[in-house]
Amino acid sequence: MIYNLLRILLWIPLKIVMILRPKKRIFIEKRLNQNFDFLKSEKPYIWLHCSSVGEINLSDALIKKLLAERKEDILISIFTDTGYETAQNKYSKEERIKIIYFPLDCKNEIRKILKRIDLKLLILIETEIWPNLISCAKKKGKVILVNGRISDKSFGRYMKLKRILKNVLGKIDHFYMQTPLDGERIETIGADSSKVSVAGNLKFDIELQNYSEEEKNELKEIIKADGRKIFVAGSTRTGEDEVILDAFKHLKDYMLVLVPRHLDRIEKIEDLLIKRKIKFSKYSDCLEGKSEKSEVIIVDKMGVLRKFYSVCDTAFVGGTLVNIGGHSLLEPLFYRKTPIFGKYLQNVKDIADEILKRGIGFKVDSSEDIAVSIGEIDNGHVKIDEIEKFFAANQNTAQKITNEINKLV
């Protein structure tokens, strides 16, 4: 197989990279040197594979449905460290769920796993097309792709690999795509049209934690809001913080909470604020009571963005002012906050289109646009009833897919 031949050819340069770059070596070793003895061979399993934090979060409703309606244990594999950490935080106490790092599509490691479990079904979340995983799993059970999505960028890339992918896609029993366009694209790439369905987007089934007024007031006290309005910029990427700060200087009676997507950017954000002579505190210091009243809070802790969305007055969603493609627009909406976002929306295009159509969000190009949008929100542009209708019209995807799984397996 050409794919595995290429893997062999890439192994030598990869070894060199592992020697020269310790972080890469640790990343690879974590995934290729796992002990799978904790997997019980007599147990029937559903294997659910995710890429990162986003896929783990959107799969939550489906996982809960599977636990409630199916007898199998669930094996979750995750590609990224942050995704693995998120899965551990969510499910480490659930006896029927086992969590591993994805073994980089290494056939030998996948075979080790499949020797230990009685696999009934492999579920690929979104477009995680890994040839060895699919081929090996198909020999043991069924394979489905759920919440399938193919962006404009990915579609062009997949079309170049169409001849190779057609064989791999032929081993997948069914494709549950997000939209009709995603369905058309997977068929164009090589999926059998009789195996393609449009099931909707699991993201709408998010069941986020609701916080009491006491919890929200406590958070405001911790960050010393002192009656100021709170502007949360969530999941920001490189190049966005400057725009957010430019918008913030136009706001009155506001404090800013910056929540970077990746914590390794904290130091650079601190440098940016120091250069601009903006008084700031880190969230970790706020928790320890070491901070003073500040204009900006830098969140240097994972897993708290949603809580900040619950207390904020206005919310910006990152990965949209720079060409990343957008992070979750649904999370601020879940807390009935009107999201502000940029033009780069390829990862959330259909959701963004409906948000704009319903008038429950603002699309912006500049810091001035952000400031104007916040002004409109402050003046009452918050359509709670329309947000309620938006969620009601798009939910129950997890139940639809679980019903299909019950027929298939």
C-alpha positions in Angstrom: 0.0 0.0 0.0 1.4 3.4 -1.0 0.3 5.0 2.3 2.4 2.5 4.4 5.3 2.8 2.1 5.3 6.5 2.6 5.2 6.0 6.3 8.3 3.9 6.2 10.1 6.4 4.0 9.2 9.2 6.5 10.4 7.2 9.5 14.1 8.1 9.1 13.7 11.9 8.9 11.2 11.6 11.8 13.9 9.8 13.9 16.2 12.7 13.3 13.6 15.2 14.3 13.0 13.2 17.5 16.7 13.5 18.3 17.0 17.2 17.6 13.6 18.3 19.1 12.8 16.7 22.5 9.2 18.0 22.5 8.5 16.1 19.3 10.2 13.0 20.7 8.0 13.1 23.8 4.9 13.7 21.7 5.6 10.6 19.5 6.8 8.4 22.4 3.6 9.1 24.3 1.6 7.7 21.4 3.8 4.8 20.3 4.9 3.4 23.7 1.5 2.9 25.5 0.6 0.0 27.7 -2.7 -1.4 26.7 -2.9 -4.1 29.3 -5.8 -2.3 31.0 -8.0 -3.1 28.1 -10.1 -6.2 28.8 -10.3 -8.6 25.9 -13.7 -10.2 26.9 -15.5 -6.8 26.8 -17.4 -5.6 23.7 -16.2 -2.1 22.8 -17.2 0.9 20.7 -14.0 2.8 19.7 -14.5 6.5 19.3 -11.7 8.5 17.7 -11.3 12.3 18.1 -8.7 14.7 17.0 -8.7 17.3 19.8 -10.6 19.3 22.4 -13.4 20.4 20.0 -14.2 16.9 18.9 -14.2 15.6 22.5 -16.6 18.3 23.6 -19.0 17.9 20.7 -19.1 14.1 21.2 -20.2 14.4 24.8 -23.9 14.1 24.1 -23.3 11.1 21.8 -21.1 9.4 24.4 -23.8 9.8 27.1 -26.4 8.4 24.7 -24.2 5.4 24.0 -23.6 4.8 27.7 -27.3 4.9 28.4 -28.5 2.8 25.4 -25.7 0.4 24.6 -24.0 -2.3 26.7 -20.5 -1.9 25.2 -17.6 -0.1 26.9 -16.2 2.9 25.1 -12.6 3.4 24.1 -11.7 7.0 23.3 -8.5 7.8 21.3 -7.3 11.4 21.0 -4.6 12.9 18.9 -3.6 16.0 20.9 -2.4 16.5 24.5 -5.1 19.0 25.3 -7.8 16.7 23.9 -6.4 13.9 26.1 -6.4 16.1 29.2 -10.0 17.2 28.4 -11.2 13.6 28.0 -9.5 12.6 31.3 -11.2 15.5 33.1 -14.6 14.5 31.7 -14.5 10.7 31.9 -11.8 9.4 34.2 -14.4 8.4 36.8 -16.6 6.6 34.3 -15.7 2.9 34.6 -17.0 2.0 31.1 -14.8 4.5 29.4 -11.1 4.0 28.6 -8.9 6.7 27.2 -5.7 6.5 25.1 -3.6 8.6 22.9 -4.1 7.9 19.2 -1.2 5.7 18.1 -0.4 7.8 15.0 -2.1 5.3 12.7 0.7 2.7 13.4 -0.6 -0.6 12.2 1.3 -2.6 14.9 -0.1 -0.5 17.7 -3.6 -0.6 16.4 -3.4 -4.4 16.1 -2.2 -4.6 19.8 -5.4 -2.7 20.8 -7.7 -4.8 18.6 -6.2 -8.1 20.1 -7.3 -6.9 23.5 -10.8 -5.8 22.8 -13.9 -7.2 21.1 -14.6 -4.3 18.7 -18.1 -3.9 17.6 -17.9 -0.4 16.1 -15.4 2.3 15.3 -16.8 5.8 15.2 -14.7 8.5 13.5 -15.6 12.0 14.6 -15.7 14.6 11.8 -13.2 13.8 9.1 -10.6 11.6 10.9 -9.7 9.4 7.9 -6.8 7.2 9.0 -6.2 4.3 6.5 -4.6 1.8 8.9 -7.1 2.4 11.7 -10.1 2.0 9.3 -8.6 -1.1 7.6 -7.8 -2.9 10.8 -11.1 -2.0 12.5 -13.1 -3.1 9.5 -11.8 -6.6 10.0 -13.3 -6.7 13.5 -16.5 -4.7 13.3 -18.4 -1.8 11.7 -16.9 1.6 10.9 -18.9 4.9 10.7 -18.0 8.5 10.3 -20.1 10.9 12.4 -20.5 14.7 12.2 -18.7 14.6 8.9 -17.4 17.9 7.6 -15.3 18.9 4.7 -14.1 22.5 4.5 -13.2 24.2 1.2 -9.5 23.8 2.0 -9.8 20.1 2.9 -11.9 19.4 -0.2 -9.2 20.6 -2.5 -6.6 18.5 -0.6 -8.8 15.4 -0.6 -9.5 15.7 -4.3 -5.8 15.4 -5.0 -5.8 12.1 -3.1 -9.1 10.9 -4.5 -7.6 7.7 -6.0 -6.0 6.7 -2.7 -9.0 7.7 -0.6 -11.6 5.9 -2.6 -10.4 2.5 -1.4 -10.3 3.7 2.3 -13.7 5.3 2.1 -15.1 2.0 0.7 -14.4 0.4 4.0 -16.6 2.8 5.9 -20.1 1.5 6.5 -21.8 4.8 6.7 -21.1 8.6 6.6 -23.3 10.8 8.8 -22.5 14.3 7.5 -23.4 17.7 8.9 -24.9 19.4 5.8 -26.0 18.5 2.3 -22.8 20.1 0.9 -20.6 17.9 3.2 -22.6 14.9 1.8 -22.0 16.0 -1.8 -18.3 16.5 -1.2 -17.7 13.1 0.5 -19.5 11.4 -2.5 -17.3 13.4 -4.9 -14.2 12.2 -3.1 -15.3 8.6 -3.4 -17.9 7.6 -0.9 -20.8 5.4 -2.1 -23.9 7.7 -2.2 -26.1 4.9 -0.6 -23.9 5.1 2.5 -24.2 8.9 2.9 -26.7 10.6 5.1 -27.1 14.2 6.4 -27.6 13.9 10.2 -26.9 17.4 11.4 -24.3 18.8 13.7 -23.5 17.3 17.1 -22.4 20.7 18.4 -26.0 21.7 18.8 -26.4 19.0 21.4 -23.9 20.6 23.8 -25.0 20.4 27.4 -22.8 22.8 29.1 -22.6 23.4 32.9 -25.1 25.9 34.2 -23.7 28.1 37.0 -25.6 29.5 39.9 -25.8 33.2 40.6 -23.7 32.5 43.6 -20.9 30.9 41.5 -21.1 33.7 38.9 -20.8 36.4 41.6 -17.9 34.6 43.2 -16.0 34.6 39.9 -16.7 38.3 39.5 -15.3 38.9 42.9 -12.2 36.8 42.2 -11.3 38.9 39.2 -12.3 42.1 41.0 -15.0 43.2 38.4 -16.3 45.7 40.9 -19.4 46.5 38.9 -17.6 46.8 35.6 -19.0 45.1 32.5 -17.0 42.1 31.3 -15.8 41.6 27.8 -14.5 38.0 27.2 -12.3 37.3 24.2 -12.3 33.5 24.0 -9.9 31.1 22.2 -7.9 33.9 20.8 -5.1 33.2 18.3 -1.8 35.0 17.4 -2.7 38.3 15.7 -6.1 38.7 17.4 -5.1 40.0 20.8 -3.9 43.3 19.3 -7.2 43.9 17.6 -9.1 43.0 20.8 -7.0 45.5 22.8 -7.5 48.2 20.2 -11.3 47.7 20.5 -11.1 47.6 24.3 -9.6 51.1 24.6 -12.8 52.4 23.1 -15.0 50.8 25.8 -16.1 52.5 29.0 -16.8 50.8 32.3 -15.5 47.5 31.0 -12.8 45.0 32.0 -11.3 42.6 29.5 -10.8 38.8 30.0 -8.4 37.4 27.4 -8.6 33.6 27.1 -5.9 32.4 24.6 -6.5 29.1 22.8 -3.1 27.8 23.7 -1.4 28.5 27.1 2.1 28.7 25.5 1.1 32.2 24.3 0.7 33.6 27.8 4.2 35.1 27.9 3.8 36.9 24.6 0.4 38.3 25.7 2.0 39.6 28.9 4.7 41.3 26.8 2.1 42.9 24.6 0.2 44.3 27.6 3.4 45.6 29.2 4.4 47.4 26.0 1.0 49.0 25.9 1.2 49.9 29.6 -2.1 48.1 30.4 -2.5 46.9 33.9 -3.2 43.2 34.0 -3.4 40.1 36.2 -3.2 36.4 35.6 -6.2 34.4 36.5 -4.0 32.0 38.6 -2.9 34.9 40.7 -6.6 36.0 41.1 -7.4 32.6 42.4 -4.7 32.8 45.0 -5.7 36.3 46.0 -2.4 37.8 44.8 -3.9 40.2 42.2 -5.0 43.8 42.3 -7.8 45.4 40.4 -6.8 45.3 36.7 -8.0 46.3 33.3 -7.2 42.9 31.8 -7.3 39.4 33.1 -5.2 36.8 31.2 -6.7 33.3 31.7 -3.7 31.0 32.2 -5.8 27.9 33.1 -7.6 25.4 30.9 -11.3 24.6 31.1 -12.7 27.9 32.4 -13.7 29.7 29.2 -17.3 28.6 29.5 -17.6 29.9 33.0 -16.4 33.2 31.8 -18.9 33.2 29.0 -21.6 32.7 31.6 -20.7 35.9 33.5 -19.7 38.1 30.6 -21.7 41.0 29.1 -20.1 40.7 25.6 -18.2 37.8 24.0 -15.7 37.6 21.1 -15.0 34.1 19.6 -11.4 33.7 18.4 -9.8 32.0 15.4 -12.0 34.2 13.3 -10.0 37.4 12.7 -7.0 35.3 11.5 -7.2 32.5 9.0 -7.9 29.6 11.5 -11.5 29.0 10.6 -13.3 29.7 13.9 -13.9 28.1 17.3 -17.2 27.4 19.0 -19.8 30.1 18.3 -22.4 28.0 20.2 -20.8 28.2 23.6 -21.5 31.9 24.2 -25.0 31.4 22.7 -25.6 28.6 25.1 -25.2 31.2 27.9 -27.5 33.5 25.9 -24.7 35.9 25.0 -24.5 37.5 21.5 -21.2 36.4 19.9 -18.9 38.7 18.0 -16.7 37.0 15.4 -14.5 37.8 12.4 -14.7 36.7 8.7 -12.7 33.5 8.9 -15.4 31.0 9.5 -14.7 27.9 7.4 -14.9 25.6 10.4 -18.2 27.0 11.5 -19.6 28.3 8.3 -23.2 26.9 8.4 -23.6 27.8 12.1 -22.3 31.4 11.4 -24.6 31.8 8.4 -27.6 30.9 10.5 -26.5 33.1 13.4 -26.3 36.1 11.1 -29.6 35.2 9.4 -31.3 35.2 12.7 -29.6 38.3 13.9 -28.1 36.7 17.0 -24.5 37.6 16.4 -22.2 40.1 14.8 -19.6 39.6 12.1 -16.7 42.1 12.2 -13.6 43.1 10.3 -11.8 45.5 12.7 -11.4 46.8 16.2 -13.8 49.6 15.3 -16.4 47.1 14.2 -16.0 45.2 17.5 -16.5 48.4 19.6 -19.6 49.3 17.5 -21.0 45.8 18.0 -20.5 45.9 21.7 -22.3 49.3 21.7 -25.3 47.7 20.0 -25.3 44.8 22.5 -25.1 47.3 25.4 -28.1 49.1 23.8 -30.2 46.0 23.9 -29.4 44.0 20.8 -29.8 40.6 22.5 -32.5 38.3 21.0 -33.0 35.7 23.7 -36.1 34.3 22.1 -34.4 33.9 18.7 -31.4 32.1 20.4 -33.9 29.7 22.0 -35.5 29.0 18.6 -32.0 28.5 17.1 -31.1 25.7 19.5 -34.5 24.1 19.4 -34.4 23.8 15.6 -31.1 22.1 15.5 -30.9 19.7 18.4 -31.2 15.9 18.8 -28.4 14.9 16.4 -26.9 12.6 19.0 -30.2 10.7 19.4 -30.6 10.3 15.6 -27.1 8.9 15.3 -27.6 6.6 18.3 -30.8 5.2 16.7 -28.8 4.5 13.5 -26.1 2.8 15.5 -28.7 0.6 17.2 -29.8 -0.6 13.8 -26.3 -1.1 12.5 -24.7 -3.0 15.4 
